[in-house]
Amino acid sequence: MKFDDDIHNYYERLVADRIEELELEKQHSQEFLADLSCLVLNQLPPRYIRHEVDMAFFLPPSKRLDMEMQVHKAIAEALEFLKGRKRPDGD
């Protein structure tokens, strides 16, 4: 069985949006951001969807806010963890 290419974890969008909002791409390499994203997404429960509009229609605003707060917390924790280790490329 082949999964549909449209299936993705909704948290991926929330994490990408938060990284952009914090302008982390101006401060860190793509490798660092990839590591950060993996750490963050592993802290969050998966929420698979096919279409973004599905979440917009079916997700109550309170749940969306809760998901965003989970992302904010997970990013803060992952950044703290990554700051504690040294990398050869300076990140």
N, CA, C and O atoms as a MOPAC input file, in Angstrom:
PM7 MOZYME 1SCF
protein

 N      0.84200 1    -1.18000 1     0.00000 1
 C      0.00000 1     0.00000 1     0.00000 1
 C      0.88800 1     1.24500 1     0.00000 1
 O      1.86600 1     1.31300 1     0.74500 1
 N      0.55800 1     2.19400 1    -0.80900 1
 C      1.27600 1     3.46200 1    -0.85900 1
 C      0.42700 1     4.53200 1    -0.18600 1
 O     -0.74600 1     4.71000 1    -0.51500 1
 N      1.03100 1     5.23700 1     0.75500 1
 C      0.32300 1     6.34100 1     1.39300 1
 C      0.23700 1     7.51500 1     0.43100 1
 O      1.11800 1     7.72600 1    -0.40200 1
 N     -0.81800 1     8.25500 1     0.56200 1
 C     -1.02500 1     9.46200 1    -0.22500 1
 C      0.07100 1    10.47500 1     0.11000 1
 O      0.42900 1    10.63100 1     1.27800 1
 N      0.60200 1    11.15800 1    -0.89100 1
 C      1.64300 1    12.16300 1    -0.67000 1
 C      1.14600 1    13.35600 1     0.13500 1
 O      1.95000 1    14.11600 1     0.67400 1
 N     -0.17400 1    13.52800 1     0.22400 1
 C     -0.73700 1    14.65300 1     0.95100 1
 C     -0.79100 1    14.42600 1     2.45600 1
 O     -1.02400 1    15.37400 1     3.20600 1
 N     -0.58300 1    13.20500 1     2.91400 1
 C     -0.65800 1    12.91800 1     4.33700 1
 C      0.56100 1    13.51300 1     5.03200 1
 O      1.70100 1    13.24800 1     4.65100 1
 N      0.30200 1    14.32000 1     6.05500 1
 C      1.40000 1    14.89200 1     6.82600 1
 C      0.95000 1    15.20400 1     8.24800 1
 O     -0.24300 1    15.23800 1     8.54900 1
 N      1.91300 1    15.42600 1     9.09400 1
 C      1.66400 1    15.73500 1    10.48800 1
 C      1.37000 1    17.23500 1    10.59800 1
 O      2.20000 1    18.05800 1    10.20800 1
 N      0.21700 1    17.58800 1    11.11600 1
 C     -0.18200 1    18.99200 1    11.22000 1
 C      0.81300 1    19.80500 1    12.05300 1
 O      1.00900 1    20.99400 1    11.80200 1
 N      1.43400 1    19.16800 1    13.03100 1
 C      2.40300 1    19.88900 1    13.85700 1
 C      3.59200 1    20.38600 1    13.04200 1
 O      4.24300 1    21.35400 1    13.43500 1
 N      3.88500 1    19.74300 1    11.91600 1
 C      4.99200 1    20.21200 1    11.07200 1
 C      4.76000 1    21.65400 1    10.64900 1
 O      5.68700 1    22.46400 1    10.66800 1
 N      3.53900 1    21.97800 1    10.27100 1
 C      3.20300 1    23.34500 1     9.85200 1
 C      3.33000 1    24.30600 1    11.02600 1
 O      3.86600 1    25.40300 1    10.87200 1
 N      2.83800 1    23.90000 1    12.20900 1
 C      2.91400 1    24.77400 1    13.38000 1
 C      4.36500 1    25.03200 1    13.77900 1
 O      4.71600 1    26.15400 1    14.14300 1
 N      5.20000 1    24.01500 1    13.71400 1
 C      6.61700 1    24.16400 1    14.04800 1
 C      7.29800 1    25.07900 1    13.03400 1
 O      8.03500 1    25.98500 1    13.42200 1
 N      7.06600 1    24.85900 1    11.76500 1
 C      7.66900 1    25.70900 1    10.72100 1
 C      7.22600 1    27.16100 1    10.88500 1
 O      8.03400 1    28.07800 1    10.73400 1
 N      5.96200 1    27.37000 1    11.18900 1
 C      5.45800 1    28.73300 1    11.38500 1
 C      6.14300 1    29.40900 1    12.57200 1
 O      6.49000 1    30.58800 1    12.49900 1
 N      6.33800 1    28.66800 1    13.66000 1
 C      6.96900 1    29.23900 1    14.85200 1
 C      8.44100 1    29.53900 1    14.59800 1
 O      8.94700 1    30.56900 1    15.04200 1
 N      9.12600 1    28.66000 1    13.89700 1
 C     10.53400 1    28.90000 1    13.55700 1
 C     10.66200 1    30.16100 1    12.71600 1
 O     11.57700 1    30.96100 1    12.91600 1
 N      9.74600 1    30.33200 1    11.78100 1
 C      9.74200 1    31.53800 1    10.94500 1
 C      9.42000 1    32.77100 1    11.78200 1
 O     10.06000 1    33.81200 1    11.62900 1
 N      8.44100 1    32.65900 1    12.65600 1
 C      8.03800 1    33.76700 1    13.52200 1
 C      9.20400 1    34.24200 1    14.39800 1
 O      9.38000 1    35.44300 1    14.60400 1
 N      9.99500 1    33.29800 1    14.90800 1
 C     11.14300 1    33.62800 1    15.75000 1
 C     12.37600 1    34.03800 1    14.94300 1
 O     13.39300 1    34.43100 1    15.51500 1
 N     12.28300 1    33.94600 1    13.61000 1
 C     13.37100 1    34.27800 1    12.68800 1
 C     14.63900 1    33.47800 1    13.00000 1
 O     15.75000 1    34.00100 1    12.92500 1
 N     14.45700 1    32.22000 1    13.34600 1
 C     15.59000 1    31.36500 1    13.69200 1
 C     16.48600 1    31.06800 1    12.49800 1
 O     17.66700 1    30.76500 1    12.66800 1
 N     15.93100 1    31.15300 1    11.28500 1
 C     16.74100 1    30.89800 1    10.09500 1
 C     17.81200 1    31.97200 1     9.90100 1
 O     18.78600 1    31.75000 1     9.18100 1
 N     17.63700 1    33.13400 1    10.53800 1
 C     18.64100 1    34.19800 1    10.46200 1
 C     19.77500 1    33.97400 1    11.46200 1
 O     20.84700 1    34.56900 1    11.34400 1
 N     19.52600 1    33.10900 1    12.44500 1
 C     20.48600 1    32.89600 1    13.52000 1
 C     21.21000 1    31.54800 1    13.44200 1
 O     22.27000 1    31.37200 1    14.04200 1
 N     20.63100 1    30.60100 1    12.69800 1
 C     21.15300 1    29.24100 1    12.71300 1
 C     21.20000 1    28.64900 1    11.31000 1
 O     20.50000 1    29.09300 1    10.40100 1
 N     22.04700 1    27.63400 1    11.16300 1
 C     22.19200 1    26.93800 1     9.88100 1
 C     20.97400 1    26.05100 1     9.61400 1
 O     20.17500 1    25.78800 1    10.51300 1
 N     20.84800 1    25.60400 1     8.38700 1
 C     19.77300 1    24.68800 1     8.02300 1
 C     19.90800 1    23.36500 1     8.77200 1
 O     18.90900 1    22.75100 1     9.14500 1
 N     21.14600 1    22.93100 1     8.98800 1
 C     21.37600 1    21.69100 1     9.73600 1
 C     20.86200 1    21.82400 1    11.17000 1
 O     20.21400 1    20.91500 1    11.68800 1
 N     21.15200 1    22.95100 1    11.80300 1
 C     20.66900 1    23.20200 1    13.15900 1
 C     19.14300 1    23.20400 1    13.18400 1
 O     18.53300 1    22.60800 1    14.07100 1
 N     18.53000 1    23.87200 1    12.21300 1
 C     17.06400 1    23.95100 1    12.16400 1
 C     16.44100 1    22.58100 1    11.91700 1
 O     15.35700 1    22.29300 1    12.42600 1
 N     17.10700 1    21.74200 1    11.14900 1
 C     16.60600 1    20.38200 1    10.92600 1
 C     16.66600 1    19.58500 1    12.22900 1
 O     15.71700 1    18.88400 1    12.57700 1
 N     17.79300 1    19.69700 1    12.95000 1
 C     17.90700 1    19.02600 1    14.25000 1
 C     16.84100 1    19.54300 1    15.21200 1
 O     16.18400 1    18.76500 1    15.90400 1
 N     16.68100 1    20.84700 1    15.24600 1
 C     15.67600 1    21.47100 1    16.11200 1
 C     14.28300 1    20.94000 1    15.79200 1
 O     13.53200 1    20.56500 1    16.69300 1
 N     13.94600 1    20.91200 1    14.52000 1
 C     12.61700 1    20.44700 1    14.10000 1
 C     12.37100 1    19.00200 1    14.51800 1
 O     11.28400 1    18.66300 1    14.98600 1
 N     13.37600 1    18.15800 1    14.35000 1
 C     13.22700 1    16.75200 1    14.75200 1
 C     13.01400 1    16.63400 1    16.25800 1
 O     12.13700 1    15.89500 1    16.70500 1
 N     13.80900 1    17.35900 1    17.04100 1
 C     13.64700 1    17.31900 1    18.49400 1
 C     12.26300 1    17.79200 1    18.91200 1
 O     11.62100 1    17.18900 1    19.77300 1
 N     11.81500 1    18.86700 1    18.30100 1
 C     10.50900 1    19.43500 1    18.64600 1
 C      9.39000 1    18.46600 1    18.26900 1
 O      8.52100 1    18.17000 1    19.08900 1
 N      9.40900 1    17.97700 1    17.04300 1
 C      8.33100 1    17.09100 1    16.59100 1
 C      8.28600 1    15.78900 1    17.38800 1
 O      7.21500 1    15.20500 1    17.55300 1
 N      9.42800 1    15.33300 1    17.88000 1
 C      9.44400 1    14.12400 1    18.70900 1
 C      8.85500 1    14.35600 1    20.09700 1
 O      8.51200 1    13.39700 1    20.78800 1
 N      8.73400 1    15.60200 1    20.51000 1
 C      8.10600 1    15.93300 1    21.79400 1
 C      6.58500 1    16.06100 1    21.68500 1
 O      5.88100 1    16.04800 1    22.69400 1
 N      6.09300 1    16.18300 1    20.47100 1
 C      4.67200 1    16.46400 1    20.24200 1
 C      3.93300 1    15.22200 1    19.75400 1
 O      4.51600 1    14.36800 1    19.08600 1
 N      2.65300 1    15.12600 1    20.08900 1
 C      1.88000 1    13.98400 1    19.57600 1
 C      1.61400 1    14.15900 1    18.08300 1
 O      1.36200 1    15.27700 1    17.63500 1
 N      1.66600 1    13.08600 1    17.31000 1
 C      1.37500 1    13.22600 1    15.87900 1
 C     -0.09900 1    13.55300 1    15.65800 1
 O     -0.97100 1    13.08600 1    16.39100 1
 N     -0.35600 1    14.35100 1    14.64900 1
 C     -1.72700 1    14.71400 1    14.28200 1
 C     -1.77400 1    14.72900 1    12.76000 1
 O     -1.57200 1    15.76600 1    12.12800 1
 N     -2.04400 1    13.55600 1    12.18000 1
 C     -1.96700 1    13.41400 1    10.73300 1
 C     -3.23300 1    13.90800 1    10.04000 1
 O     -4.35600 1    13.65200 1    10.47500 1
 N     -3.00600 1    14.61800 1     8.95800 1
 C     -4.10600 1    15.15800 1     8.15100 1
 C     -3.75400 1    15.00600 1     6.67900 1
 O     -2.61100 1    14.72400 1     6.31800 1
 N     -4.75300 1    15.19700 1     5.84800 1
 C     -4.51500 1    15.22700 1     4.39800 1
 C     -4.53800 1    16.64800 1     3.87800 1
 O     -3.75900 1    16.99800 1     2.99100 1
 N     -5.42600 1    17.47100 1     4.41900 1
 C     -5.59400 1    18.83300 1     3.91500 1
 C     -5.64500 1    19.81500 1     5.08000 1
 O     -6.31400 1    19.56500 1     6.08300 1
 N     -4.94200 1    20.92200 1     4.94400 1
 C     -4.92900 1    21.94600 1     5.98900 1
 C     -6.34300 1    22.43600 1     6.31700 1
 O     -6.65100 1    22.73700 1     7.47000 1
 N     -7.18000 1    22.51000 1     5.31400 1
 C     -8.53800 1    23.00600 1     5.52900 1
 C     -9.31500 1    22.10200 1     6.49100 1
 O    -10.22500 1    22.56700 1     7.17800 1
 N     -8.96300 1    20.81600 1     6.54300 1
 C     -9.62400 1    19.90100 1     7.47500 1
 C     -9.43000 1    20.37100 1     8.91100 1
 O    -10.37400 1    20.37400 1     9.70100 1
 N     -8.21200 1    20.76700 1     9.24600 1
 C     -7.93100 1    21.22200 1    10.60300 1
 C     -8.59900 1    22.55900 1    10.87100 1
 O     -9.12300 1    22.77600 1    11.96300 1
 N     -8.59100 1    23.44200 1     9.91600 1
 C     -9.21000 1    24.75500 1    10.10400 1
 C    -10.70400 1    24.62000 1    10.36200 1
 O    -11.27500 1    25.38200 1    11.14300 1
 N    -11.33000 1    23.66200 1     9.71200 1
 C    -12.77200 1    23.49000 1     9.83300 1
 C    -13.16300 1    22.73200 1    11.09300 1
 O    -14.14300 1    23.08800 1    11.74800 1
 N    -12.41300 1    21.69400 1    11.43800 1
 C    -12.81100 1    20.80500 1    12.52800 1
 C    -12.14600 1    21.09800 1    13.87300 1
 O    -12.56700 1    20.54400 1    14.88800 1
 N    -11.13500 1    21.93900 1    13.91200 1
 C    -10.39300 1    22.18400 1    15.13900 1
 C    -10.95500 1    23.39600 1    15.88100 1
 O    -10.96300 1    24.50100 1    15.33900 1
 N    -11.42400 1    23.20000 1    17.11400 1
 C    -11.91900 1    24.35600 1    17.88100 1
 C    -10.76400 1    25.31100 1    18.20600 1
 O     -9.62700 1    24.87000 1    18.37500 1
 N    -11.04500 1    26.60200 1    18.29400 1
 C     -9.98800 1    27.58100 1    18.57300 1
 C     -9.20300 1    27.27500 1    19.85400 1
 O     -7.99800 1    27.52500 1    19.90400 1
 N     -9.84400 1    26.75200 1    20.86500 1
 C     -9.14700 1    26.44800 1    22.11700 1
 C     -8.11900 1    25.33600 1    21.91800 1
 O     -7.04200 1    25.37600 1    22.51300 1
 N     -8.44000 1    24.35300 1    21.09300 1
 C     -7.50700 1    23.26400 1    20.80500 1
 C     -6.33600 1    23.77700 1    19.97300 1
 O     -5.19000 1    23.39000 1    20.20300 1
 N     -6.62100 1    24.63700 1    19.01700 1
 C     -5.55800 1    25.23500 1    18.19300 1
 C     -4.59200 1    26.01400 1    19.08400 1
 O     -3.37800 1    25.90200 1    18.91800 1
 N     -5.10800 1    26.79500 1    20.01900 1
 C     -4.26700 1    27.55500 1    20.93200 1
 C     -3.42700 1    26.61900 1    21.78800 1
 O     -2.24300 1    26.87500 1    22.00900 1
 N     -4.02800 1    25.54100 1    22.27000 1
 C     -3.30100 1    24.55800 1    23.06300 1
 C     -2.16100 1    23.93800 1    22.24400 1
 O     -1.05600 1    23.76000 1    22.75700 1
 N     -2.42300 1    23.61500 1    20.99400 1
 C     -1.39800 1    23.03700 1    20.12300 1
 C     -0.25700 1    24.03900 1    19.90800 1
 O      0.91400 1    23.65900 1    19.93100 1
 N     -0.59100 1    25.29700 1    19.70200 1
 C      0.42800 1    26.32400 1    19.50300 1
 C      1.28900 1    26.49100 1    20.75600 1
 O      2.50500 1    26.66200 1    20.66000 1
 N      0.66300 1    26.44100 1    21.92100 1
 C      1.41200 1    26.55600 1    23.17500 1
 C      2.33800 1    25.35700 1    23.37100 1
 O      3.44900 1    25.50800 1    23.87800 1
 N      1.89000 1    24.17600 1    22.97500 1
 C      2.74700 1    22.99200 1    23.04300 1
 C      3.97700 1    23.16500 1    22.14800 1
 O      5.08800 1    22.79200 1    22.52400 1
 N      3.76300 1    23.73300 1    20.96700 1
 C      4.86600 1    23.97700 1    20.02700 1
 C      5.84500 1    24.99500 1    20.62300 1
 O      7.05800 1    24.79500 1    20.56200 1
 N      5.32600 1    26.08000 1    21.19500 1
 C      6.18800 1    27.10800 1    21.78600 1
 C      7.07000 1    26.49300 1    22.88000 1
 O      8.27300 1    26.74500 1    22.93300 1
 N      6.46100 1    25.69300 1    23.74400 1
 C      7.18500 1    25.05300 1    24.84300 1
 C      8.23500 1    24.07300 1    24.29700 1
 O      9.37800 1    24.06500 1    24.75200 1
 N      7.84100 1    23.25600 1    23.32600 1
 C      8.75900 1    22.25800 1    22.76500 1
 C      9.94300 1    22.93100 1    22.07500 1
 O     11.06800 1    22.44200 1    22.17700 1
 N      9.71300 1    24.03000 1    21.38200 1
 C     10.81300 1    24.74800 1    20.72500 1
 C     11.74700 1    25.34800 1    21.75800 1
 O     12.96600 1    25.26600 1    21.60700 1
 N     11.20300 1    25.94600 1    22.80000 1
 C     12.04400 1    26.52600 1    23.85500 1
 C     12.91900 1    25.45200 1    24.49000 1
 O     14.11000 1    25.67300 1    24.70700 1
 N     12.34500 1    24.30300 1    24.78600 1
 C     13.10400 1    23.21300 1    25.39600 1
 C     14.17500 1    22.66600 1    24.45000 1
 O     15.29600 1    22.38900 1    24.87600 1
 N     13.83600 1    22.51200 1    23.18400 1
 C     14.79900 1    21.99600 1    22.20900 1
 C     15.93700 1    22.98800 1    21.97800 1
 O     17.09200 1    22.58600 1    21.83800 1
 N     15.61700 1    24.28300 1    21.93800 1
 C     16.66800 1    25.29000 1    21.79200 1
 C     17.62000 1    25.25300 1    22.98200 1
 O     18.83600 1    25.33700 1    22.81400 1
 N     17.07200 1    25.12800 1    24.16300 1
 C     17.89800 1    25.04900 1    25.36800 1
 C     18.80600 1    23.82400 1    25.31100 1
 O     19.98800 1    23.90600 1    25.64400 1
 N     18.26100 1    22.70700 1    24.89500 1
 C     19.05900 1    21.47600 1    24.76900 1
 C     20.18200 1    21.65400 1    23.75700 1
 O     21.32700 1    21.29300 1    24.03100 1
 N     19.86700 1    22.20500 1    22.59700 1
 C     20.86700 1    22.36300 1    21.54000 1
 C     21.93200 1    23.39400 1    21.90800 1
 O     23.08400 1    23.26600 1    21.49400 1
 N     21.56300 1    24.39900 1    22.67000 1
 C     22.54700 1    25.39400 1    23.11800 1
 C     23.57500 1    24.75700 1    24.04700 1
 O     24.70700 1    25.23000 1    24.14400 1
 N     23.18100 1    23.68900 1    24.72700 1
 C     24.06600 1    23.01900 1    25.67000 1
 C     25.10500 1    22.12700 1    25.03000 1
 O     25.96900 1    21.59100 1    25.72500 1
 N     25.04300 1    21.96000 1    23.74600 1
 C     26.03800 1    21.12000 1    23.07600 1
 C     26.75800 1    21.94600 1    22.02400 1
 O     26.17500 1    22.85200 1    21.42900 1
 N     27.98500 1    21.64200 1    21.80300 1
 C     28.80800 1    22.36900 1    20.83100 1
 C     28.83400 1    21.62300 1    19.50300 1
 O     28.88700 1    20.39300 1    19.46100 1
 N     28.79700 1    22.40300 1    18.41100 1
 C     28.87800 1    21.81000 1    17.06000 1
 C     30.04500 1    22.45600 1    16.33700 1
 O     30.34300 1    23.62800 1    16.56500 1
 N     30.70300 1    21.71500 1    15.47700 1
 C     31.84700 1    22.27200 1    14.73700 1
 C     31.49400 1    23.45700 1    13.84900 1
 O     32.34700 1    24.30800 1    13.59700 1
 N     30.24400 1    23.53300 1    13.36300 1
 C     29.85700 1    24.62500 1    12.45700 1
 C     29.41800 1    25.88400 1    13.20400 1
 O     28.97100 1    26.85100 1    12.58700 1
 N     29.54500 1    25.87100 1    14.53400 1
 C     29.22700 1    27.07400 1    15.29400 1
 C     27.80800 1    27.12800 1    15.79900 1
 O     27.49000 1    28.00600 1    16.60000 1
 N     26.94800 1    26.24300 1    15.37600 1
 C     25.55000 1    26.22300 1    15.86800 1
 C     25.42600 1    25.37300 1    17.09200 1
 O     24.33300 1    25.23800 1    17.64200 1

